[in-house]
Amino acid sequence: MKTIVMLHGINHNMFGKRDPLQYGTVTLADIDAMLCALGAELGVAIESFQTNSEAAMCERIHRAFEEQRDAVLINAGAWTHYSYGIRDALAILTCPVVELHMSNIHAREAFRHRSVFADIVSGQISGFGIESYALGLRAAVAAVARG
């Protein structure tokens, strides 16, 4: 069975409590449960990981490389806009990488309009709330199938 890693970034453990106008009331556990259910439908296993530590995120990305995971989904939160360390870790991966965001980062504050990951990921999905995760998973599965 193919395995896809879902990387949740900084402050995502606060989903359901944090800024409900922007992120709704869905929790990280809700997101992970939805991804696992959709993954089962699509015939892939999901490994979810969340951290508020940039170093731990880089180490998990390295592990995905070492374990030869089939694809990576990442919602890095604020790290998206400035973490060259995470960007460089993602650049090591040889599998498809899909960047996703629940909010439309291009319709928010100016500093959120830029992703330092944009030029190394397979694609980006943003602005569809929890559905961004489902769309991201479907895109990753399709990318894996294309080889």
N, CA and C atoms as a LAMMPS dump frame, in Angstrom:
ITEM: TIMESTEP
0
ITEM: NUMBER OF ATOMS
441
ITEM: BOX BOUNDS ff ff ff
-5.0000000000000000e+02 5.0000000000000000e+02
-5.0000000000000000e+02 5.0000000000000000e+02
-5.0000000000000000e+02 5.0000000000000000e+02
ITEM: ATOMS id mol type element x y z
1 1 1 N 0.841 -1.181 0
2 1 2 C 0 0 0
3 1 3 C 0.887 1.246 0
4 2 1 N 0.532 2.216 -0.813
5 2 2 C 1.246 3.492 -0.854
6 2 3 C 1.007 4.251 0.45
7 3 1 N 2.024 5.006 0.871
8 3 2 C 1.916 5.783 2.105
9 3 3 C 2.2 7.25 1.821
10 4 1 N 1.301 8.085 2.288
11 4 2 C 1.415 9.527 2.126
12 4 3 C 1.535 10.159 3.503
13 5 1 N 2.515 11.046 3.635
14 5 2 C 2.743 11.742 4.904
15 5 3 C 2.041 13.093 4.861
16 6 1 N 1.255 13.379 5.903
17 6 2 C 0.597 14.678 6.069
18 6 3 C 1.334 15.437 7.151
19 7 1 N 1.944 16.555 6.779
20 7 2 C 2.696 17.377 7.718
21 7 3 C 1.889 18.62 8.084
22 8 1 N 1.571 18.737 9.351
23 8 2 C 0.833 19.888 9.875
24 8 3 C 1.81 20.795 10.607
25 9 1 N 1.793 22.072 10.29
26 9 2 C 2.764 22.995 10.849
27 9 3 C 2.363 23.685 12.132
28 10 1 N 3.066 24.756 12.35
29 10 2 C 2.988 25.516 13.583
30 10 3 C 1.565 26.035 13.857
31 11 1 N 1.139 25.857 15.083
32 11 2 C -0.16 26.295 15.608
33 11 3 C -1.344 25.458 15.129
34 12 1 N -1.111 24.447 14.321
35 12 2 C -2.241 23.66 13.831
36 12 3 C -2.864 22.789 14.909
37 13 1 N -2.145 22.554 15.969
38 13 2 C -2.74 21.859 17.107
39 13 3 C -3.853 22.699 17.74
40 14 1 N -3.944 23.965 17.375
41 14 2 C -4.966 24.864 17.914
42 14 3 C -6.172 25.015 16.99
43 15 1 N -6.207 24.28 15.887
44 15 2 C -7.396 24.318 15.031
45 15 3 C -8.614 23.966 15.885
46 16 1 N -9.704 24.63 15.623
47 16 2 C -10.92 24.453 16.407
48 16 3 C -11.039 25.506 17.496
49 17 1 N -9.913 26.094 17.864
50 17 2 C -9.886 27.151 18.885
51 17 3 C -9.369 28.457 18.29
52 18 1 N -8.519 28.341 17.286
53 18 2 C -7.816 29.487 16.711
54 18 3 C -8.605 30.119 15.571
55 19 1 N -8.877 31.388 15.65
56 19 2 C -9.45 32.2 14.571
57 19 3 C -10.507 31.454 13.754
58 20 1 N -11.665 31.166 14.361
59 20 2 C -12.686 30.393 13.643
60 20 3 C -13.2 31.055 12.361
61 21 1 N -13.081 32.377 12.238
62 21 2 C -13.497 33.029 10.992
63 21 3 C -12.612 32.595 9.833
64 22 1 N -11.332 32.369 10.109
65 22 2 C -10.379 31.986 9.071
66 22 3 C -10.316 30.468 8.888
67 23 1 N -10.398 29.719 10.011
68 23 2 C -10.136 28.286 9.966
69 23 3 C -11.33 27.42 10.349
70 24 1 N -12.437 28.025 10.734
71 24 2 C -13.607 27.242 11.122
72 24 3 C -13.43 26.613 12.492
73 25 1 N -14.246 25.641 12.78
74 25 2 C -14.215 24.993 14.094
75 25 3 C -13.686 23.568 14.019
76 26 1 N -13.226 23.17 12.864
77 26 2 C -12.676 21.828 12.684
78 26 3 C -11.383 21.699 13.473
79 27 1 N -11.18 20.537 14.077
80 27 2 C -9.955 20.291 14.848
81 27 3 C -8.955 19.511 14.01
82 28 1 N -7.732 19.47 14.492
83 28 2 C -6.702 18.676 13.814
84 28 3 C -7.102 17.206 13.778
85 29 1 N -7.694 16.72 14.856
86 29 2 C -8.166 15.327 14.884
87 29 3 C -9.235 15.092 13.819
88 30 1 N -10.122 16.07 13.604
89 30 2 C -11.144 15.957 12.554
90 30 3 C -10.489 15.863 11.175
91 31 1 N -9.497 16.686 10.95
92 31 2 C -8.785 16.693 9.663
93 31 3 C -8.113 15.341 9.434
94 32 1 N -7.401 14.87 10.449
95 32 2 C -6.708 13.591 10.308
96 32 3 C -7.679 12.439 10.076
97 33 1 N -8.814 12.452 10.765
98 33 2 C -9.818 11.388 10.575
99 33 3 C -10.377 11.429 9.151
100 34 1 N -10.654 12.627 8.643
101 34 2 C -11.156 12.765 7.278
102 34 3 C -10.127 12.253 6.276
103 35 1 N -8.843 12.617 6.485
104 35 2 C -7.793 12.163 5.572
105 35 3 C -7.632 10.649 5.605
106 36 1 N -7.689 10.053 6.784
107 36 2 C -7.555 8.593 6.884
108 36 3 C -8.718 7.893 6.185
109 37 1 N -9.933 8.416 6.361
110 37 2 C -11.097 7.82 5.697
111 37 3 C -10.983 7.951 4.182
112 38 1 N -10.619 9.128 3.703
113 38 2 C -10.459 9.322 2.257
114 38 3 C -9.295 8.486 1.74
115 39 1 N -8.22 8.422 2.502
116 39 2 C -7.077 7.592 2.108
117 39 3 C -7.482 6.144 1.928
118 40 1 N -8.296 5.629 2.845
119 40 2 C -8.766 4.245 2.724
120 40 3 C -9.565 4.062 1.442
121 41 1 N -10.419 5.034 1.113
122 41 2 C -11.191 4.97 -0.135
123 41 3 C -10.279 4.955 -1.355
124 42 1 N -9.19 5.724 -1.276
125 42 2 C -8.273 5.856 -2.406
126 42 3 C -7.178 4.796 -2.416
127 43 1 N -7.149 3.963 -1.374
128 43 2 C -6.173 2.874 -1.323
129 43 3 C -4.78 3.28 -0.875
130 44 1 N -4.699 4.334 -0.045
131 44 2 C -3.408 4.774 0.481
132 44 3 C -3.486 4.899 1.998
133 45 1 N -2.344 4.726 2.641
134 45 2 C -2.242 4.937 4.079
135 45 3 C -1.772 6.368 4.334
136 46 1 N -2.265 6.953 5.413
137 46 2 C -1.9 8.315 5.781
138 46 3 C -1.138 8.285 7.1
139 47 1 N 0.012 8.952 7.122
140 47 2 C 0.765 9.159 8.358
141 47 3 C 0.746 10.655 8.646
142 48 1 N 0.099 11.049 9.738
143 48 2 C -0.005 12.467 10.078
144 48 3 C 1.004 12.841 11.151
145 49 1 N 1.518 14.048 11.036
146 49 2 C 2.504 14.56 11.979
147 49 3 C 2.274 16.048 12.147
148 50 1 N 2.238 16.513 13.387
149 50 2 C 2.128 17.941 13.681
150 50 3 C 3.192 18.324 14.676
151 51 1 N 3.783 19.49 14.46
152 51 2 C 4.76 20.012 15.401
153 51 3 C 4.758 21.529 15.362
154 52 1 N 5.186 22.109 16.481
155 52 2 C 5.428 23.539 16.56
156 52 3 C 6.926 23.827 16.541
157 53 1 N 7.723 22.801 16.237
158 53 2 C 9.173 22.919 16.196
159 53 3 C 9.662 22.782 14.756
160 54 1 N 10.327 23.805 14.279
161 54 2 C 10.861 23.776 12.911
162 54 3 C 11.869 22.638 12.744
163 55 1 N 12.678 22.398 13.755
164 55 2 C 13.659 21.31 13.684
165 55 3 C 12.964 19.96 13.591
166 56 1 N 11.924 19.758 14.385
167 56 2 C 11.19 18.488 14.341
168 56 3 C 10.531 18.298 12.975
169 57 1 N 10.047 19.379 12.373
170 57 2 C 9.448 19.281 11.038
171 57 3 C 10.497 18.836 10.024
172 58 1 N 11.674 19.446 10.077
173 58 2 C 12.748 19.058 9.148
174 58 3 C 13.134 17.595 9.356
175 59 1 N 13.228 17.166 10.595
176 59 2 C 13.58 15.771 10.873
177 59 3 C 12.52 14.815 10.356
178 60 1 N 11.24 15.193 10.437
179 60 2 C 10.175 14.317 9.918
180 60 3 C 10.226 14.254 8.398
181 61 1 N 10.568 15.349 7.76
182 61 2 C 10.733 15.354 6.307
183 61 3 C 11.9 14.447 5.915
184 62 1 N 12.998 14.545 6.642
185 62 2 C 14.149 13.663 6.371
186 62 3 C 13.745 12.203 6.501
187 63 1 N 12.941 11.899 7.532
188 63 2 C 12.498 10.52 7.731
189 63 3 C 11.618 10.052 6.568
190 64 1 N 10.77 10.937 6.055
191 64 2 C 9.932 10.584 4.898
192 64 3 C 10.807 10.225 3.707
193 65 1 N 11.918 10.949 3.537
194 65 2 C 12.864 10.636 2.468
195 65 3 C 13.494 9.265 2.71
196 66 1 N 13.992 9.055 3.914
197 66 2 C 14.663 7.793 4.246
198 66 3 C 13.727 6.593 4.124
199 67 1 N 12.461 6.785 4.486
200 67 2 C 11.478 5.705 4.419
201 67 3 C 10.864 5.566 3.031
202 68 1 N 11.282 6.412 2.113
203 68 2 C 10.798 6.405 0.73
204 68 3 C 9.272 6.47 0.654
205 69 1 N 8.702 7.423 1.399
206 69 2 C 7.255 7.613 1.345
207 69 3 C 6.856 8.04 -0.059
208 70 1 N 5.635 7.729 -0.429
209 70 2 C 5.191 7.924 -1.807
210 70 3 C 4.834 9.355 -2.155
211 71 1 N 4.404 10.129 -1.153
212 71 2 C 4.069 11.544 -1.373
213 71 3 C 4.019 12.232 -0.019
214 72 1 N 4.096 13.544 -0.064
215 72 2 C 4.002 14.358 1.152
216 72 3 C 3.009 15.484 0.901
217 73 1 N 2.108 15.664 1.842
218 73 2 C 1.23 16.827 1.886
219 73 3 C 1.77 17.721 2.997
220 74 1 N 1.789 19.019 2.788
221 74 2 C 2.255 19.912 3.843
222 74 3 C 1.404 21.168 3.921
223 75 1 N 0.93 21.437 5.116
224 75 2 C 0.367 22.729 5.469
225 75 3 C 1.279 23.244 6.576
226 76 1 N 2.238 24.044 6.199
227 76 2 C 3.259 24.498 7.14
228 76 3 C 2.839 25.721 7.936
229 77 1 N 1.638 26.242 7.667
230 77 2 C 1.211 27.44 8.371
231 77 3 C 2.157 28.591 8.065
232 78 1 N 2.452 29.386 9.065
233 78 2 C 3.292 30.581 8.891
234 78 3 C 4.68 30.252 8.353
235 79 1 N 5.179 29.049 8.612
236 79 2 C 6.497 28.668 8.08
237 79 3 C 6.549 28.765 6.561
238 80 1 N 5.397 28.623 5.926
239 80 2 C 5.308 28.694 4.466
240 80 3 C 5.985 29.939 3.916
241 81 1 N 5.916 31.015 4.664
242 81 2 C 6.307 32.318 4.152
243 81 3 C 7.756 32.69 4.442
244 82 1 N 8.448 31.878 5.273
245 82 2 C 9.81 32.286 5.613
246 82 3 C 10.782 31.165 5.959
247 83 1 N 10.347 29.925 6.047
248 83 2 C 11.255 28.878 6.516
249 83 3 C 12.046 28.254 5.368
250 84 1 N 13.245 28.778 5.182
251 84 2 C 14.131 28.206 4.176
252 84 3 C 14.674 26.857 4.637
253 85 1 N 14.71 26.627 5.952
254 85 2 C 15.13 25.321 6.461
255 85 3 C 14.154 24.23 6.047
256 86 1 N 12.858 24.485 6.216
257 86 2 C 11.849 23.503 5.79
258 86 3 C 11.852 23.398 4.266
259 87 1 N 12 24.505 3.583
260 87 2 C 12.071 24.467 2.117
261 87 3 C 13.205 23.563 1.651
262 88 1 N 14.383 23.722 2.26
263 88 2 C 15.532 22.918 1.857
264 88 3 C 15.319 21.439 2.189
265 89 1 N 14.657 21.161 3.3
266 89 2 C 14.341 19.764 3.633
267 89 3 C 13.378 19.185 2.598
268 90 1 N 12.347 19.936 2.237
269 90 2 C 11.394 19.463 1.224
270 90 3 C 12.082 19.224 -0.115
271 91 1 N 13.075 20.035 -0.444
272 91 2 C 13.783 19.902 -1.72
273 91 3 C 14.554 18.587 -1.819
274 92 1 N 14.828 17.962 -0.694
275 92 2 C 15.515 16.668 -0.682
276 92 3 C 14.601 15.553 -1.19
277 93 1 N 13.302 15.719 -0.982
278 93 2 C 12.347 14.665 -1.336
279 93 3 C 12.329 14.406 -2.837
280 94 1 N 12.15 13.15 -3.192
281 94 2 C 12.05 12.768 -4.601
282 94 3 C 10.623 12.375 -4.976
283 95 1 N 9.72 12.454 -4.029
284 95 2 C 8.311 12.113 -4.252
285 95 3 C 7.5 13.401 -4.47
286 96 1 N 6.26 13.272 -4.944
287 96 2 C 5.416 14.465 -5.08
288 96 3 C 5.169 15.126 -3.724
289 97 1 N 5.185 16.454 -3.728
290 97 2 C 4.897 17.25 -2.533
291 97 3 C 3.79 18.236 -2.893
292 98 1 N 2.709 18.206 -2.119
293 98 2 C 1.583 19.113 -2.342
294 98 3 C 1.48 20.052 -1.147
295 99 1 N 1.573 21.339 -1.413
296 99 2 C 1.398 22.377 -0.39
297 99 3 C -0.076 22.724 -0.32
298 100 1 N -0.608 22.828 0.884
299 100 2 C -2.012 23.189 1.002
300 100 3 C -2.237 24.123 2.174
301 101 1 N -3.338 24.865 2.069
302 101 2 C -3.741 25.82 3.103
303 101 3 C -5.259 25.859 3.144
304 102 1 N -5.823 25.939 4.347
305 102 2 C -7.276 26.064 4.456
306 102 3 C -7.739 27.432 3.978
307 103 1 N -6.997 28.484 4.327
308 103 2 C -7.384 29.823 3.898
309 103 3 C -6.716 30.144 2.561
310 104 1 N -7.253 31.134 1.88
311 104 2 C -6.644 31.595 0.634
312 104 3 C -5.514 32.547 1.004
313 105 1 N -4.295 32.077 0.965
314 105 2 C -3.152 32.88 1.407
315 105 3 C -2.975 34.137 0.55
316 106 1 N -3.516 34.142 -0.656
317 106 2 C -3.37 35.292 -1.547
318 106 3 C -4.416 36.372 -1.275
319 107 1 N -5.39 36.06 -0.436
320 107 2 C -6.433 37.022 -0.092
321 107 3 C -6.261 37.53 1.337
322 108 1 N -5.117 37.233 1.919
323 108 2 C -4.851 37.631 3.302
324 108 3 C -3.771 38.709 3.352
325 109 1 N -3.131 38.855 4.486
326 109 2 C -2.1 39.869 4.647
327 109 3 C -1.015 39.676 3.591
328 110 1 N -0.391 40.779 3.193
329 110 2 C 0.6 40.749 2.109
330 110 3 C 1.732 39.766 2.382
331 111 1 N 2.173 39.642 3.631
332 111 2 C 3.29 38.738 3.912
333 111 3 C 2.928 37.284 3.674
334 112 1 N 1.636 36.96 3.64
335 112 2 C 1.206 35.578 3.41
336 112 3 C 1.099 35.236 1.923
337 113 1 N 1.244 36.191 1.049
338 113 2 C 1.074 35.951 -0.389
339 113 3 C 2.21 35.136 -0.987
340 114 1 N 3.344 35.119 -0.343
341 114 2 C 4.516 34.431 -0.885
342 114 3 C 4.764 33.124 -0.151
343 115 1 N 4.985 32.073 -0.902
344 115 2 C 5.382 30.78 -0.352
345 115 3 C 6.82 30.513 -0.771
346 116 1 N 7.689 30.266 0.204
347 116 2 C 9.073 29.929 -0.141
348 116 3 C 9.18 28.501 -0.663
349 117 1 N 8.082 27.744 -0.589
350 117 2 C 8.055 26.371 -1.094
351 117 3 C 7.59 26.291 -2.55
352 118 1 N 6.996 27.339 -3.062
353 118 2 C 6.28 27.303 -4.34
354 118 3 C 7.086 26.718 -5.492
355 119 1 N 8.356 27.028 -5.562
356 119 2 C 9.137 26.582 -6.716
357 119 3 C 9.644 25.147 -6.595
358 120 1 N 9.393 24.488 -5.48
359 120 2 C 9.873 23.109 -5.34
360 120 3 C 8.746 22.094 -5.126
361 121 1 N 7.522 22.563 -4.887
362 121 2 C 6.418 21.626 -4.687
363 121 3 C 5.761 21.275 -6.015
364 122 1 N 5.048 20.162 -6.019
365 122 2 C 4.34 19.74 -7.232
366 122 3 C 3.18 20.671 -7.538
367 123 1 N 2.554 21.206 -6.49
368 123 2 C 1.426 22.113 -6.664
369 123 3 C 0.947 22.642 -5.328
370 124 1 N 0.042 23.633 -5.42
371 124 2 C -0.516 24.278 -4.239
372 124 3 C -2.033 24.287 -4.318
373 125 1 N -2.658 24.13 -3.155
374 125 2 C -4.109 24.222 -3.034
375 125 3 C -4.393 25.094 -1.825
376 126 1 N -5.234 26.119 -2
377 126 2 C -5.556 26.971 -0.856
378 126 3 C -6.948 27.552 -1.001
379 127 1 N -7.53 27.849 0.16
380 127 2 C -8.775 28.594 0.178
381 127 3 C -10.048 27.786 0.28
382 128 1 N -9.967 26.485 0.431
383 128 2 C -11.174 25.66 0.434
384 128 3 C -11.477 25.046 1.795
385 129 1 N -10.938 25.63 2.853
386 129 2 C -11.193 25.107 4.193
387 129 3 C -10.682 23.684 4.323
388 130 1 N -11.411 22.864 5.041
389 130 2 C -10.992 21.469 5.243
390 130 3 C -10.918 20.722 3.915
391 131 1 N -11.691 21.161 2.931
392 131 2 C -11.678 20.516 1.616
393 131 3 C -10.314 20.646 0.933
394 132 1 N -9.514 21.645 1.331
395 132 2 C -8.155 21.765 0.78
396 132 3 C -7.352 20.502 1.059
397 133 1 N -7.587 19.884 2.217
398 133 2 C -6.873 18.65 2.557
399 133 3 C -7.309 17.502 1.643
400 134 1 N -8.607 17.383 1.408
401 134 2 C -9.107 16.323 0.523
402 134 3 C -8.597 16.532 -0.9
403 135 1 N -8.641 17.766 -1.377
404 135 2 C -8.14 18.073 -2.72
405 135 3 C -6.649 17.779 -2.81
406 136 1 N -5.908 18.136 -1.76
407 136 2 C -4.479 17.867 -1.734
408 136 3 C -4.167 16.387 -1.773
409 137 1 N -4.919 15.61 -1.009
410 137 2 C -4.712 14.16 -1.006
411 137 3 C -5.02 13.572 -2.374
412 138 1 N -6.117 13.989 -2.975
413 138 2 C -6.455 13.484 -4.314
414 138 3 C -5.362 13.856 -5.332
415 139 1 N -4.839 15.072 -5.228
416 139 2 C -3.768 15.498 -6.139
417 139 3 C -2.514 14.666 -5.927
418 140 1 N -2.179 14.384 -4.669
419 140 2 C -0.989 13.587 -4.383
420 140 3 C -1.148 12.161 -4.909
421 141 1 N -2.318 11.569 -4.709
422 141 2 C -2.567 10.211 -5.203
423 141 3 C -2.454 10.169 -6.723
424 142 1 N -3.004 11.18 -7.384
425 142 2 C -2.926 11.253 -8.85
426 142 3 C -1.468 11.404 -9.307
427 143 1 N -0.685 12.214 -8.593
428 143 2 C 0.724 12.404 -8.942
429 143 3 C 1.51 11.116 -8.773
430 144 1 N 1.22 10.377 -7.715
431 144 2 C 1.89 9.097 -7.487
432 144 3 C 1.534 8.125 -8.61
433 145 1 N 0.262 8.097 -8.998
434 145 2 C -0.19 7.186 -10.049
435 145 3 C 0.471 7.493 -11.4
436 146 1 N 0.721 8.788 -11.637
437 146 2 C 1.385 9.192 -12.89
438 146 3 C 2.847 8.779 -12.9
439 147 1 N 3.388 8.595 -11.682
440 147 2 C 4.789 8.175 -11.575
441 147 3 C 5.671 9.329 -11.678
